[in-house]
Amino acid sequence: MSTSKPSTPYSQREQGYREKALKMYPWVCGRCAREFSGKRLSELTVHHKDHNHDNNPEDGSNWELLCLYCHDNEHSRYTDNQYHAEARPGSDLGPKETFKAFANLADLLKGKQD
C-alpha cells in the first residue's frame, strides 16, 4: 500500500515552489520566528504574499515561509478584510437588502389601537 500523495497538477506545482522556497529561505516562520527542521519541516508552509498561487517568480519575491498557525491566521485576516470591505455602507459588493422585516409595523400598530 503506497503512502504517497496523489499527483495532481496543483500538488506538483506546489511541490515545485515549496522546494525552491525551502532552498532560498531559512527554515524559520516569517511571523513568529519559530525554527523548523526534521519531521517538523512539514509544518512550515509557503505563503503567497499577494494571495495568488499562480504568481511564482523565480526569485521568490512573492513567497514567505510561515508555520501552519501563522499561515492560517494570515488567511483568516485576509478573508475577514474581504468580508468587511463588502459590508461597508455604500459598497456595491455583497448581498442586497430585499426584505424589510418591520416595513408594515406602523400599520400593524395603528390597526391594534383603532
N, C-alpha and C positions, 0 to 999 in steps of 0.2 A: 504494500500500500504506500503510495507516494504522499509525501507531506508538502510537496512544492505547491505554490500558489498557481492558479490558472493564469495563463499568459494571454492577456488582452492588450490591445494597442495602448490603452491608458496605463496599465501597470508596467508595460515595457518603457513607455515614455517617462513615467515617474521614477522607475529604477535608474534610468539613464541620468536624469538631472540630479537625483539623490546621490549617486556615486560621485558625480562631478563636485557637488556641493561639499560632500564629506572630505574630498581631497583638497578643496580650496580653503575651507574654513576650519578653525579649531573646533573640537567637539565640545562646545560649550553653548548653553542656551543663551540666545541674544537678549533675553529679558531678565531671567532670574540668575544667570551666571552659573548654573549648576554644570558640572563637568560630567561627561559620559564616556564610557569605554566598555569593551567586552560585550556581555549579553545586554547590558542596559543601553547600548548604542541604538537599538531599535526604538527606544523612547524619544530619540531626537529626530525631529521631522524638518522637512524643508518647507518654509513658508514663502509664498509669493507676495512680495510687498504690495503689488498692485492688484492682488487677488485674481490675476489672470494666469491660469495654469498653462496657457499656450505661449506666454511670454517668457521664454527661457534663453536669454542671451548667453553666449559662450563665456563672457566674463563674470557671470553670476551676479550681476548688479541688481537683479530683481529677486534674489533669494536671501533668506536669512534662516539660520538654524534655530529652531525653537523646540523646547521639550513639549511633550503631549499636552501638559496642563496650560502652558503659556500659549500654545498654538490654538487650543480650544477657546481660551479666553479672548484671544485676538479675533477669532471668527465670530464669537458671540458679540463682541463690541461692534464689529463691522455690521452684523445683522441688525443689532439694536439701532445703530445710527441710520441704517436704511429705513427701518420701520418708523423711526421718529421723524425722519425727513418727509416721509409720505404723509404723516399725520399732521403736519403743520397747517394752520389755518391759511386758506388761500391757495394751497397747493393743488395742482390739477391731478396729482397722483393719488392712488389709494381709492378705497370704496366711496361711493357717493351715497348721501342720505336719500332714502326712498320712502321711509316710513317715519311718521311723527306720532309717537305714542300718545301725546297729550293734545293733539290738534283740536279735538272736539270737547275737551274738558270743560271749558267755559260754558258751552251749550248744555252739556250734561248737568252741570251745577245749577244753571238757570232753570232747567226743567224740574229739578227737585224742589227748588224754592217756590215755584209757582203753585 
